[in-house]
């Protein structure tokens, strides 16, 4: 079976794409199938965060571009932009993954958290889209198994 052994960031035309939700973009080893049916074994040395735009390099030299799948999300826009840090603090205090934009936060859809955000003065809008939250504070990517 063809193997993908490392990640790169290339602007070359890929052989195919692989559309994955956020939780599925952190892997080390598993059988996968690209968007057009190319089967391969993901076989990385360690679990890595596969960011949209990255490419998996197959052992025959072809690449498979990573694409973020649409997921159920919510956007929280504070009525007063000066309150964005306060709202972000409340989200972080709950250890929620979050994408921080200039004027709003993007989180996974959650009606309970959405209700909390409304009580903090935000307009909450539910939509589908790609989810690319902030990486961890202890290095690039996610904070799984970090050391202090």
N, C-alpha and C positions, 0 to 999 in steps of 0.2 A: 504494500500500500504506500502511496505517496505520503511523505511526511512534511510538515511545516515545522522548521526547527528554530526560527528566530523571526523577530519583527524588524522592520525598517520603515523609514518614511521616504517614499519615492514618488516622484511625479510622473514616472513612466506609466504607460497604459497597462493596467493589470490584466491577468488572464481571466479574472472573474471577481466578484464581490461576495462578501459574507455579511449579511445584515443580522445584527445581534442587539438585544436589549442590554441595558446597562449591567445588570447582574451577570449576564452571560459573557461580558467582555473582560472578565477576570478569570483566566484559566491557565492551566499548565499542560494538561494532557487529556485528550479525549478525541473520539472519532467525530468528524464534522463533515458537513456537506455544504458546498457553496450555493449561492443563489441560483446558479444554473446547473446544479447537479454534480459538480466535481467532488468526489469523496476523497478525503485525506485524513491523516492522523495529525492532530495538533500535538507536538512533542517538544515543548519548550523546556529549557533547563530548570526554570522556576516559574511559578505563577506570575503573570504579567498583566498589567492593565492595557488592554488593546483599545486605543483611542480611535475615534473616527478619523479616517485619513491615513492611519498606519496601514502597513501591508505585511501580511505573512509571507515569508519566503519559503517556497517549496524546495525540496531537495533537487528538483530538476531545473531550478532557476526561475520558474514562473512565480508570479506574485498574486496574492488574493487581497484586495482592498477591503478594509473594515469600514462598515457603514452602520451608523446608529439607527436602530429600529424606532419607529414611532411607539410611544408608550403613553398611558393615561397620566397627564400632568396637571398641575395647577400653577397659576401665576399669581403672586401676591404683590400688589402695587399699593404702597402706603399713600394715604391722602396727602400727607406732608412728606416730601422726599427726605427731609432731615430725620425722619423716624426710621429710615431703612436700617441703620446700624442696630437700633433697639429691636426691631423685628428680627433681624438676622441673629441677634443674641438669643432670643427666645427659641428660634429654630435650632441653633447650635446647642443650646442647653438641653434639648431633647435628642441630641445626637442624630439628627436627620440629615440625609444627604441632600445637598442643595446647590443649585447653580445660581451664582450671584451675578446679576447684570447691573448696569448703571442705575436703573430706576426701579428694579423689581427683583424678586426671588422666584425661582422656578423649582418646584418640588414634585415628588410623586403625588398623584391625586389621593387625597385622604380627607373625607368630609369632616372628621373631628378636628384635624389640624387646620383645615380651611375655616372652620367656625372660630377657632382660637385666633387665627390671623385677622378675621373680620373684627373680632373684639379688640384687636390691637390697632384698628383703624385702617385696615387694608381692604381694597377691592380684590376679591378672589375670583379668578376666571378659570374654568376647567377646559382643557383642550388636549389633543393628542399631539405628540411631537417627539423629536429625539432628545434624550436626556444625557447631558454631559456635565455632571456636577463637579464641584471643586475637588482637587486632590487632597491628600492628607497633609498635615502639618509637619510630619516627621520624614519628609522626603517626597519624591515624586510619586504620583499615583495614589493608591489606596493605602490605608494605614493598618492593614492586617498584619498581625504579629510584629508590631514595631517595638523597639526597645527604648526605654527612657534613660 
